[in-house]
Amino acid sequence: MTDMAAERRALVDRLGKRGVLVSPGWRRAVEAVPREEFLKPGVFLPESGGYWRAVTPDGVAPDEWARIAYSDQSLTTQLDGQLTADQVTGPVTGVPTSSSTTPVTVVGMIERLDVEDGHRVLEIGTGTGYSSALLCHSLGEDNVATVEVDPGVAGRADAALEAVGFSTWTVTGDGLLGFPRNAPYDRVIATCAVRRIPYAWVRQTRPGGVILSTVGSWPYGTGLAEVTVDEDGDAQGRIVGESSFMQARAQAVVPVSGDLSARTAYADSERAAKVPPTVLDEWMPAFLAQLAAPDAQFVRAVAGDGSPLLYLFDPGRESFAQFTPGDGGWTVRQGGPVSLWDRIEGALIDWRAAGCPGIDTVRLRITQASHLYWIEGASALRWEHRLDRE
């Protein structure tokens, strides 16, 4: 019989050696909480060709299920907002919409929360419930509230939490605006990514309390924001590192689709790009691009002759930038009221002139009216995002 307790101890050892798991209390939590209970009814593993293979606890040998459950990777638990592994008999395609995030990320964020006994914590994005269980183990279930927008996901998480002995306060609904009891909170942690941190989260956090959330709308090039709420009701802090999570559904962007050539048929300008758009494949330039043009989407395509085509789109402002490669570099065509590449390219040039500072040099201040990002010592690297009314 597979010894899951031994698997948990091995996970603790790996996380400890990586410097992610430090606190004795969190070590005890990771040793005690069975991750496998939060993966039911199964997971989807990626295969070649864009397919997913469904794996369930009853469909593989116990040793194989243990290996999967305690692997150092994120495990997809839902596709397309509804499909679970127990509903599948063969390879399928689909877009991941819920997952159990890699333990390195989960434990690293929880350690960073710096919670104390008696703290009340709100988690945005229950997901499988694994991180909720870790919080409940250390703080007590009465001090933990968690919000999940998907009723099916929330139901499975509640069942798993109850199976391991916890019954925390779970709310199904819009985690951006609707808050359960026990506010104000000492800590707010989001296990999903948001384009911008809603001011509602700031309002529900006590002065001196901390909000930890991934910000950005691209699947990469996103940053982990840590901000502290002050007595005036604002929050200030910085981006503490790279981070990647699924988008919160309430803020998720709709991918650009359809005939891209028709969308870019009429350009207002055409010129040589001063910076190659391929730099957006790098994490920090991608993060800067989202600061400079927060509603832009980066799209990759292939021309009929097999050459790469790169685009930036801001559908709300009906603006675009189209890039085509040539012998001397890249050409950019831009159209619409916002010159997307001008904004992003300018930010990248200023960033290089400042010595290419890292993502952890980005500061952030949240007020009821806006998000303000800046890099100290570089006056040109400053961006204000006005907030829509929530």
C-alpha positions as a LaTeX table, in Angstrom:
\begin{tabular}{lrrr}
\hline
Residue & $x$ (\AA) & $y$ (\AA) & $z$ (\AA) \\
\hline
Met1 & 0.00 & 0.00 & 0.00 \\
Thr2 & 1.32 & 3.43 & $-0.96$ \\
Asp3 & 2.41 & 5.51 & 2.05 \\
Met4 & 1.02 & 8.99 & 1.30 \\
Ala5 & 2.45 & 10.30 & 4.58 \\
Ala6 & 5.92 & 9.44 & 3.29 \\
Glu7 & 5.12 & 11.31 & 0.07 \\
Arg8 & 4.15 & 14.37 & 2.09 \\
Arg9 & 7.36 & 14.20 & 4.11 \\
Ala10 & 9.34 & 13.97 & 0.89 \\
Leu11 & 7.49 & 17.03 & $-0.42$ \\
Val12 & 8.35 & 18.91 & 2.77 \\
Asp13 & 12.02 & 17.98 & 2.35 \\
Arg14 & 12.08 & 19.17 & $-1.29$ \\
Leu15 & 10.39 & 22.46 & $-0.46$ \\
Gly16 & 12.73 & 22.96 & 2.47 \\
Lys17 & 15.84 & 22.38 & 0.36 \\
Arg18 & 14.58 & 24.95 & $-2.15$ \\
Gly19 & 14.19 & 27.49 & 0.63 \\
Val20 & 10.45 & 27.77 & 0.03 \\
Leu21 & 9.23 & 26.07 & 3.20 \\
Val22 & 10.76 & 27.67 & 6.26 \\
Ser23 & 8.29 & 28.06 & 9.12 \\
Pro24 & 7.70 & 25.07 & 11.44 \\
Gly25 & 3.96 & 25.71 & 11.39 \\
Trp26 & 3.74 & 25.50 & 7.63 \\
Arg27 & 5.97 & 22.42 & 7.62 \\
Arg28 & 3.46 & 20.74 & 9.89 \\
Ala29 & 0.61 & 21.82 & 7.63 \\
Val30 & 2.23 & 20.42 & 4.48 \\
Glu31 & 3.03 & 17.18 & 6.29 \\
Ala32 & $-0.58$ & 16.86 & 7.50 \\
Val33 & $-2.74$ & 17.95 & 4.54 \\
Pro34 & $-3.20$ & 15.20 & 1.91 \\
Arg35 & $-2.93$ & 16.88 & $-1.50$ \\
Glu36 & $-4.39$ & 13.80 & $-3.19$ \\
Glu37 & $-7.78$ & 14.45 & $-1.57$ \\
Phe38 & $-7.95$ & 17.78 & $-3.39$ \\
Leu39 & $-7.33$ & 16.29 & $-6.82$ \\
Lys40 & $-10.52$ & 14.22 & $-6.99$ \\
Pro41 & $-12.16$ & 13.18 & $-9.25$ \\
Gly42 & $-8.90$ & 13.38 & $-11.23$ \\
Val43 & $-6.53$ & 15.52 & $-13.25$ \\
Phe44 & $-5.64$ & 16.23 & $-16.87$ \\
Leu45 & $-2.04$ & 15.71 & $-17.96$ \\
Pro46 & $-0.77$ & 17.43 & $-21.14$ \\
Glu47 & 0.09 & 15.31 & $-24.18$ \\
Ser48 & 1.49 & 16.12 & $-27.60$ \\
Gly49 & $-0.69$ & 17.80 & $-30.18$ \\
Gly50 & $-2.51$ & 19.97 & $-27.67$ \\
Tyr51 & $-4.37$ & 17.05 & $-26.12$ \\
Trp52 & $-5.04$ & 16.21 & $-22.48$ \\
Arg53 & $-5.04$ & 12.76 & $-20.88$ \\
Ala54 & $-7.47$ & 12.24 & $-18.03$ \\
Val55 & $-6.09$ & 10.44 & $-14.96$ \\
Thr56 & $-8.29$ & 9.38 & $-12.04$ \\
Pro57 & $-7.29$ & 7.75 & $-8.71$ \\
Asp58 & $-9.07$ & 4.54 & $-9.67$ \\
Gly59 & $-7.65$ & 4.48 & $-13.19$ \\
Val60 & $-3.95$ & 4.16 & $-12.34$ \\
Ala61 & $-1.85$ & 2.21 & $-9.89$ \\
Pro62 & $-1.64$ & 3.71 & $-6.37$ \\
Asp63 & 2.08 & 4.42 & $-6.77$ \\
Glu64 & 1.44 & 6.30 & $-10.01$ \\
Trp65 & $-1.35$ & 8.36 & $-8.44$ \\
Ala66 & 0.94 & 9.21 & $-5.51$ \\
Arg67 & 3.70 & 10.27 & $-7.90$ \\
Ile68 & 1.30 & 12.57 & $-9.75$ \\
Ala69 & $-0.29$ & 13.99 & $-6.61$ \\
Tyr70 & 3.05 & 14.95 & $-5.05$ \\
Ser71 & 4.86 & 16.03 & $-8.20$ \\
Asp72 & 6.30 & 19.52 & $-8.34$ \\
Gln73 & 3.88 & 20.74 & $-10.99$ \\
Ser74 & 0.51 & 22.38 & $-11.42$ \\
Leu75 & $-2.23$ & 19.86 & $-12.15$ \\
Thr76 & $-5.21$ & 20.81 & $-14.29$ \\
Thr77 & $-8.50$ & 19.69 & $-12.73$ \\
Gln78 & $-11.05$ & 21.25 & $-15.09$ \\
Leu79 & $-11.29$ & 22.12 & $-18.77$ \\
Asp80 & $-13.57$ & 24.64 & $-20.46$ \\
Gly81 & $-15.34$ & 25.58 & $-17.26$ \\
Gln82 & $-17.08$ & 22.23 & $-16.79$ \\
Leu83 & $-15.19$ & 19.11 & $-17.89$ \\
Thr84 & $-13.63$ & 16.93 & $-15.18$ \\
Ala85 & $-11.44$ & 13.87 & $-15.54$ \\
Asp86 & $-14.11$ & 11.38 & $-14.54$ \\
Gln87 & $-16.20$ & 12.44 & $-17.56$ \\
Val88 & $-13.51$ & 11.53 & $-20.11$ \\
Thr89 & $-12.56$ & 8.21 & $-21.70$ \\
Gly90 & $-9.86$ & 9.31 & $-24.15$ \\
Pro91 & $-7.62$ & 12.22 & $-25.13$ \\
Val92 & $-9.44$ & 15.56 & $-25.25$ \\
Thr93 & $-8.73$ & 19.17 & $-26.12$ \\
Gly94 & $-9.74$ & 22.12 & $-24.01$ \\
Val95 & $-8.66$ & 25.20 & $-22.09$ \\
Pro96 & $-7.70$ & 24.76 & $-18.41$ \\
Thr97 & $-10.10$ & 26.62 & $-16.12$ \\
Ser98 & $-9.15$ & 25.20 & $-12.72$ \\
Ser99 & $-6.04$ & 23.60 & $-11.33$ \\
Ser100 & $-4.04$ & 22.64 & $-8.28$ \\
Thr101 & $-1.11$ & 25.02 & $-8.45$ \\
Thr102 & 2.39 & 23.66 & $-7.97$ \\
Pro103 & 3.23 & 23.29 & $-4.24$ \\
Val104 & 6.27 & 25.53 & $-4.68$ \\
Thr105 & 4.02 & 28.44 & $-5.63$ \\
Val106 & 1.28 & 27.69 & $-3.10$ \\
Val107 & 3.61 & 27.28 & $-0.14$ \\
Gly108 & 5.83 & 30.17 & $-1.22$ \\
Met109 & 2.87 & 32.55 & $-1.26$ \\
Ile110 & 1.54 & 31.32 & 2.07 \\
Glu111 & 4.96 & 31.72 & 3.68 \\
Arg112 & 5.13 & 35.24 & 2.28 \\
Leu113 & 1.80 & 36.16 & 3.92 \\
Asp114 & 3.61 & 36.24 & 7.28 \\
Val115 & 0.48 & 35.29 & 9.20 \\
Glu116 & 0.26 & 35.19 & 12.97 \\
Asp117 & $-2.00$ & 33.31 & 15.35 \\
Gly118 & $-5.41$ & 34.95 & 15.40 \\
His119 & $-5.11$ & 36.51 & 11.96 \\
Arg120 & $-8.18$ & 36.37 & 9.74 \\
Val121 & $-7.38$ & 35.44 & 6.15 \\
Leu122 & $-9.50$ & 35.79 & 3.01 \\
Glu123 & $-8.55$ & 33.65 & 0.04 \\
Ile124 & $-9.76$ & 34.67 & $-3.42$ \\
Gly125 & $-10.03$ & 31.62 & $-5.66$ \\
Thr126 & $-10.67$ & 28.43 & $-3.67$ \\
Gly127 & $-9.79$ & 26.17 & $-6.58$ \\
Thr128 & $-9.24$ & 22.63 & $-5.36$ \\
Gly129 & $-9.18$ & 23.78 & $-1.73$ \\
Tyr130 & $-5.63$ & 22.59 & $-1.02$ \\
Ser131 & $-4.30$ & 26.01 & $-0.04$ \\
Ser132 & $-7.49$ & 26.62 & 1.99 \\
Ala133 & $-6.74$ & 23.44 & 3.95 \\
Leu134 & $-3.17$ & 24.53 & 4.65 \\
Leu135 & $-4.48$ & 27.85 & 5.99 \\
Cys136 & $-7.13$ & 26.11 & 8.10 \\
His137 & $-4.55$ & 23.73 & 9.58 \\
Ser138 & $-2.39$ & 26.58 & 10.85 \\
Leu139 & $-4.94$ & 29.30 & 11.66 \\
Gly140 & $-8.09$ & 27.34 & 12.47 \\
Glu141 & $-11.05$ & 27.08 & 10.15 \\
Asp142 & $-12.93$ & 29.94 & 11.85 \\
Asn143 & $-10.20$ & 32.36 & 10.78 \\
Val144 & $-10.24$ & 31.38 & 7.10 \\
Ala145 & $-12.76$ & 32.45 & 4.46 \\
Thr146 & $-12.48$ & 31.54 & 0.80 \\
Val147 & $-14.33$ & 32.66 & $-2.33$ \\
Glu148 & $-14.83$ & 30.66 & $-5.54$ \\
Val149 & $-16.81$ & 31.88 & $-8.55$ \\
Asp150 & $-17.49$ & 28.40 & $-9.98$ \\
Pro151 & $-20.18$ & 26.47 & $-8.03$ \\
Gly152 & $-18.91$ & 23.09 & $-9.26$ \\
Val153 & $-15.33$ & 23.84 & $-8.25$ \\
Ala154 & $-16.50$ & 25.18 & $-4.88$ \\
Gly155 & $-18.58$ & 22.06 & $-4.24$ \\
Arg156 & $-15.66$ & 19.73 & $-4.90$ \\
Ala157 & $-13.39$ & 21.86 & $-2.71$ \\
Asp158 & $-15.91$ & 21.83 & 0.15 \\
Ala159 & $-16.19$ & 18.04 & $-0.09$ \\
Ala160 & $-12.42$ & 17.65 & 0.03 \\
Leu161 & $-12.10$ & 20.06 & 2.97 \\
Glu162 & $-14.75$ & 18.17 & 4.90 \\
Ala163 & $-13.02$ & 14.87 & 4.08 \\
Val164 & $-9.88$ & 16.07 & 5.83 \\
Gly165 & $-11.75$ & 17.56 & 8.78 \\
Phe166 & $-12.24$ & 21.24 & 7.89 \\
Ser167 & $-15.41$ & 23.23 & 7.35 \\
Thr168 & $-14.31$ & 26.76 & 6.55 \\
Trp169 & $-16.49$ & 29.64 & 5.41 \\
Thr170 & $-16.79$ & 29.24 & 1.64 \\
Val171 & $-18.68$ & 31.65 & $-0.59$ \\
Thr172 & $-19.60$ & 30.89 & $-4.18$ \\
Gly173 & $-19.83$ & 34.04 & $-6.25$ \\
Asp174 & $-17.86$ & 37.01 & $-7.45$ \\
Gly175 & $-14.68$ & 37.02 & $-5.38$ \\
Leu176 & $-13.85$ & 40.50 & $-6.64$ \\
Leu177 & $-16.80$ & 42.17 & $-4.96$ \\
Gly178 & $-18.62$ & 39.77 & $-2.64$ \\
Phe179 & $-17.00$ & 39.11 & 0.74 \\
Pro180 & $-17.97$ & 36.65 & 3.46 \\
Arg181 & $-18.14$ & 37.40 & 7.17 \\
Asn182 & $-15.24$ & 38.27 & 9.47 \\
Ala183 & $-14.07$ & 41.37 & 7.60 \\
Pro184 & $-11.91$ & 43.30 & 7.94 \\
Tyr185 & $-9.20$ & 40.79 & 7.20 \\
Asp186 & $-5.59$ & 40.77 & 8.30 \\
Arg187 & $-4.48$ & 39.10 & 5.09 \\
Val188 & $-5.98$ & 38.70 & 1.61 \\
Ile189 & $-4.41$ & 36.18 & $-0.76$ \\
Ala190 & $-5.48$ & 35.62 & $-4.37$ \\
Thr191 & $-4.77$ & 32.26 & $-5.95$ \\
Cys192 & $-5.72$ & 33.64 & $-9.36$ \\
Ala193 & $-4.38$ & 36.51 & $-11.44$ \\
Val194 & $-6.16$ & 39.85 & $-11.85$ \\
Arg195 & $-5.58$ & 42.63 & $-14.33$ \\
Arg196 & $-5.72$ & 45.03 & $-11.40$ \\
Ile197 & $-6.42$ & 44.56 & $-7.70$ \\
Pro198 & $-10.01$ & 45.64 & $-6.99$ \\
Tyr199 & $-10.35$ & 48.43 & $-4.46$ \\
Ala200 & $-13.00$ & 46.26 & $-2.78$ \\
Trp201 & $-10.14$ & 44.09 & $-1.52$ \\
Val202 & $-8.45$ & 47.13 & 0.00 \\
Arg203 & $-11.68$ & 48.21 & 1.71 \\
Gln204 & $-12.01$ & 44.79 & 3.35 \\
Thr205 & $-8.44$ & 44.73 & 4.70 \\
Arg206 & $-7.61$ & 46.35 & 8.03 \\
Pro207 & $-4.92$ & 49.07 & 8.25 \\
Gly208 & $-1.60$ & 47.27 & 8.42 \\
Gly209 & $-3.08$ & 44.27 & 6.65 \\
Val210 & $-1.46$ & 42.76 & 3.57 \\
Ile211 & $-2.84$ & 41.84 & 0.15 \\
Leu212 & $-0.91$ & 39.34 & $-1.97$ \\
Ser213 & $-2.01$ & 38.88 & $-5.57$ \\
Thr214 & $-0.67$ & 38.17 & $-9.05$ \\
Val215 & $-1.28$ & 41.10 & $-11.40$ \\
Gly216 & $-1.34$ & 41.06 & $-15.19$ \\
Ser217 & $-3.50$ & 39.59 & $-17.93$ \\
Trp218 & $-0.99$ & 37.71 & $-20.09$ \\
Pro219 & $-0.32$ & 34.02 & $-19.42$ \\
Tyr220 & 3.27 & 35.03 & $-18.60$ \\
Gly221 & 4.97 & 38.32 & $-17.76$ \\
Thr222 & 2.87 & 38.73 & $-14.62$ \\
Gly223 & 4.07 & 39.84 & $-11.21$ \\
Leu224 & 3.29 & 39.04 & $-7.58$ \\
Ala225 & 2.13 & 42.23 & $-5.86$ \\
Glu226 & 2.45 & 42.64 & $-2.11$ \\
Val227 & 0.77 & 45.75 & $-0.74$ \\
Thr228 & $-0.01$ & 46.98 & 2.77 \\
Val229 & $-3.17$ & 48.94 & 3.55 \\
Asp230 & $-2.68$ & 52.25 & 5.36 \\
Glu231 & $-4.88$ & 54.34 & 7.64 \\
Asp232 & $-6.11$ & 56.43 & 4.70 \\
Gly233 & $-7.58$ & 53.41 & 2.96 \\
Asp234 & $-4.90$ & 53.19 & 0.29 \\
Ala235 & $-2.46$ & 50.33 & $-0.26$ \\
Gln236 & 1.21 & 50.54 & $-1.17$ \\
Gly237 & 3.96 & 48.05 & $-1.82$ \\
Arg238 & 5.81 & 46.48 & $-4.69$ \\
Ile239 & 6.08 & 43.60 & $-7.11$ \\
Val240 & 8.07 & 41.00 & $-5.20$ \\
Gly241 & 8.74 & 38.58 & $-8.06$ \\
Glu242 & 7.45 & 36.70 & $-11.05$ \\
Ser243 & 4.20 & 34.80 & $-10.65$ \\
Ser244 & 1.76 & 32.96 & $-12.89$ \\
Phe245 & $-1.84$ & 31.97 & $-12.17$ \\
Met246 & $-5.02$ & 31.41 & $-14.13$ \\
Gln247 & $-7.00$ & 34.59 & $-14.66$ \\
Ala248 & $-9.87$ & 35.42 & $-12.34$ \\
Arg249 & $-12.91$ & 34.87 & $-14.53$ \\
Ala250 & $-14.43$ & 38.23 & $-13.66$ \\
Gln251 & $-11.37$ & 40.00 & $-15.09$ \\
Ala252 & $-10.29$ & 37.51 & $-17.76$ \\
Val253 & $-9.80$ & 38.98 & $-21.23$ \\
Val254 & $-11.62$ & 37.53 & $-24.23$ \\
Pro255 & $-8.94$ & 36.20 & $-26.63$ \\
Val256 & $-8.73$ & 37.93 & $-29.98$ \\
Ser257 & $-10.10$ & 35.69 & $-32.72$ \\
Gly258 & $-11.41$ & 35.85 & $-36.25$ \\
Asp259 & $-9.75$ & 37.22 & $-39.36$ \\
Leu260 & $-6.62$ & 38.99 & $-38.12$ \\
Ser261 & $-5.85$ & 40.38 & $-41.58$ \\
Ala262 & $-9.23$ & 42.10 & $-41.64$ \\
Arg263 & $-8.61$ & 43.55 & $-38.17$ \\
Thr264 & $-5.32$ & 45.05 & $-39.37$ \\
Ala265 & $-6.33$ & 46.06 & $-42.91$ \\
Tyr266 & $-6.21$ & 49.81 & $-42.37$ \\
Ala267 & $-3.12$ & 51.21 & $-40.70$ \\
Asp268 & $-2.42$ & 54.82 & $-39.79$ \\
Ser269 & 1.36 & 54.43 & $-39.81$ \\
Glu270 & 4.15 & 52.07 & $-40.82$ \\
Arg271 & 7.79 & 52.19 & $-39.74$ \\
Ala272 & 10.78 & 50.13 & $-38.69$ \\
Ala273 & 10.57 & 48.90 & $-35.11$ \\
Lys274 & 13.34 & 50.28 & $-32.89$ \\
Val275 & 12.99 & 47.27 & $-30.57$ \\
Pro276 & 12.18 & 43.79 & $-31.91$ \\
Pro277 & 8.74 & 42.60 & $-30.72$ \\
Thr278 & 10.25 & 39.21 & $-29.91$ \\
Val279 & 11.57 & 40.80 & $-26.71$ \\
Leu280 & 8.01 & 40.38 & $-25.42$ \\
Asp281 & 8.77 & 36.67 & $-25.05$ \\
Glu282 & 10.88 & 37.68 & $-22.04$ \\
Trp283 & 9.20 & 38.06 & $-18.64$ \\
Met284 & 10.17 & 41.60 & $-17.60$ \\
Pro285 & 9.59 & 43.20 & $-21.03$ \\
Ala286 & 6.19 & 41.48 & $-21.14$ \\
Phe287 & 5.35 & 42.89 & $-17.71$ \\
Leu288 & 6.43 & 46.37 & $-18.79$ \\
Ala289 & 4.27 & 46.05 & $-21.90$ \\
Gln290 & 1.23 & 45.45 & $-19.72$ \\
Leu291 & 2.07 & 48.52 & $-17.64$ \\
Ala292 & 2.48 & 50.71 & $-20.71$ \\
Ala293 & $-0.61$ & 49.36 & $-22.52$ \\
Pro294 & $-2.68$ & 47.57 & $-19.86$ \\
Asp295 & $-5.48$ & 46.41 & $-22.18$ \\
Ala296 & $-3.25$ & 45.11 & $-24.97$ \\
Gln297 & $-3.07$ & 41.45 & $-25.97$ \\
Phe298 & $-0.02$ & 39.88 & $-27.62$ \\
Val299 & $-0.99$ & 37.46 & $-30.40$ \\
Arg300 & 1.22 & 35.10 & $-32.42$ \\
Ala301 & 0.25 & 33.78 & $-35.85$ \\
Val302 & 1.82 & 32.33 & $-38.99$ \\
Ala303 & 1.58 & 33.79 & $-42.50$ \\
Gly304 & 0.72 & 31.69 & $-45.53$ \\
Asp305 & 4.41 & 31.32 & $-46.39$ \\
Gly306 & 5.21 & 30.09 & $-42.89$ \\
Ser307 & 6.81 & 33.31 & $-41.65$ \\
Pro308 & 5.88 & 34.50 & $-38.15$ \\
Leu309 & 3.37 & 37.27 & $-37.62$ \\
Leu310 & 3.08 & 39.09 & $-34.31$ \\
Tyr311 & 0.28 & 41.40 & $-33.24$ \\
Leu312 & $-0.82$ & 43.63 & $-30.41$ \\
Phe313 & $-4.54$ & 44.28 & $-30.08$ \\
Asp314 & $-6.59$ & 46.50 & $-27.80$ \\
Pro315 & $-10.12$ & 45.48 & $-28.82$ \\
Gly316 & $-11.84$ & 47.99 & $-26.56$ \\
Arg317 & $-10.04$ & 50.89 & $-28.22$ \\
Glu318 & $-10.04$ & 49.26 & $-31.66$ \\
Ser319 & $-6.28$ & 49.66 & $-31.88$ \\
Phe320 & $-3.61$ & 47.31 & $-33.21$ \\
Ala321 & 0.05 & 46.90 & $-34.04$ \\
Gln322 & 1.15 & 44.34 & $-36.63$ \\
Phe323 & 4.76 & 43.17 & $-36.95$ \\
Thr324 & 6.37 & 41.53 & $-39.97$ \\
Pro325 & 9.99 & 40.37 & $-40.17$ \\
Gly326 & 12.40 & 41.48 & $-42.85$ \\
Asp327 & 16.10 & 41.31 & $-43.66$ \\
Gly328 & 16.80 & 44.47 & $-41.70$ \\
Gly329 & 14.57 & 43.78 & $-38.71$ \\
Trp330 & 10.88 & 44.15 & $-38.00$ \\
Thr331 & 8.33 & 46.50 & $-39.53$ \\
Val332 & 5.39 & 47.69 & $-37.44$ \\
Arg333 & 2.04 & 48.90 & $-38.78$ \\
Gln334 & $-0.24$ & 50.64 & $-36.29$ \\
Gly335 & $-3.90$ & 51.59 & $-36.43$ \\
Gly336 & $-6.57$ & 53.01 & $-34.17$ \\
Pro337 & $-6.63$ & 55.84 & $-31.64$ \\
Val338 & $-3.90$ & 54.28 & $-29.44$ \\
Ser339 & $-0.42$ & 53.69 & $-30.87$ \\
Leu340 & 0.21 & 50.54 & $-28.87$ \\
Trp341 & 3.77 & 49.87 & $-29.99$ \\
Asp342 & 4.81 & 53.48 & $-29.52$ \\
Arg343 & 3.81 & 53.22 & $-25.87$ \\
Ile344 & 5.39 & 49.83 & $-25.26$ \\
Glu345 & 8.52 & 50.48 & $-27.28$ \\
Gly346 & 9.08 & 53.76 & $-25.43$ \\
Ala347 & 8.81 & 51.99 & $-22.09$ \\
Leu348 & 11.29 & 49.32 & $-23.20$ \\
Ile349 & 13.79 & 51.92 & $-24.41$ \\
Asp350 & 13.51 & 53.85 & $-21.12$ \\
Trp351 & 13.87 & 50.59 & $-19.18$ \\
Arg352 & 17.06 & 49.71 & $-21.03$ \\
Ala353 & 18.40 & 53.21 & $-20.46$ \\
Ala354 & 17.77 & 52.73 & $-16.72$ \\
Gly355 & 19.92 & 49.59 & $-16.72$ \\
Cys356 & 17.18 & 46.96 & $-17.14$ \\
Pro357 & 16.00 & 46.91 & $-13.51$ \\
Gly358 & 14.29 & 43.71 & $-12.36$ \\
Ile359 & 10.61 & 43.13 & $-11.72$ \\
Asp360 & 11.14 & 43.47 & $-7.97$ \\
Thr361 & 12.02 & 47.15 & $-8.42$ \\
Val362 & 8.46 & 47.99 & $-9.51$ \\
Arg363 & 6.49 & 49.88 & $-6.87$ \\
Leu364 & 2.70 & 50.00 & $-6.65$ \\
Arg365 & 0.16 & 52.26 & $-4.98$ \\
Ile366 & $-3.58$ & 51.53 & $-5.05$ \\
Thr367 & $-6.20$ & 54.18 & $-4.35$ \\
Gln368 & $-9.91$ & 54.25 & $-5.01$ \\
Ala369 & $-9.20$ & 56.08 & $-8.26$ \\
Ser370 & $-6.16$ & 54.37 & $-9.74$ \\
His371 & $-3.22$ & 52.00 & $-9.69$ \\
Leu372 & 0.12 & 53.79 & $-9.88$ \\
Tyr373 & 3.24 & 51.82 & $-10.87$ \\
Trp374 & 6.75 & 53.23 & $-10.89$ \\
Ile375 & 10.42 & 52.32 & $-10.70$ \\
Glu376 & 12.36 & 54.49 & $-8.29$ \\
Gly377 & 15.18 & 56.51 & $-9.80$ \\
Ala378 & 13.70 & 56.31 & $-13.31$ \\
Ser379 & 11.20 & 59.15 & $-13.75$ \\
Ala380 & 10.18 & 57.97 & $-17.23$ \\
Leu381 & 9.11 & 54.58 & $-15.87$ \\
Arg382 & 5.82 & 55.60 & $-14.30$ \\
Trp383 & 2.32 & 54.48 & $-15.27$ \\
Glu384 & $-1.09$ & 55.32 & $-13.83$ \\
His385 & $-4.07$ & 53.06 & $-14.55$ \\
Arg386 & $-7.37$ & 54.72 & $-13.79$ \\
Leu387 & $-9.88$ & 52.31 & $-12.25$ \\
Asp388 & $-13.34$ & 51.70 & $-13.60$ \\
Arg389 & $-16.05$ & 52.11 & $-11.02$ \\
Glu390 & $-16.55$ & 48.80 & $-9.22$ \\
\hline
\end{tabular}
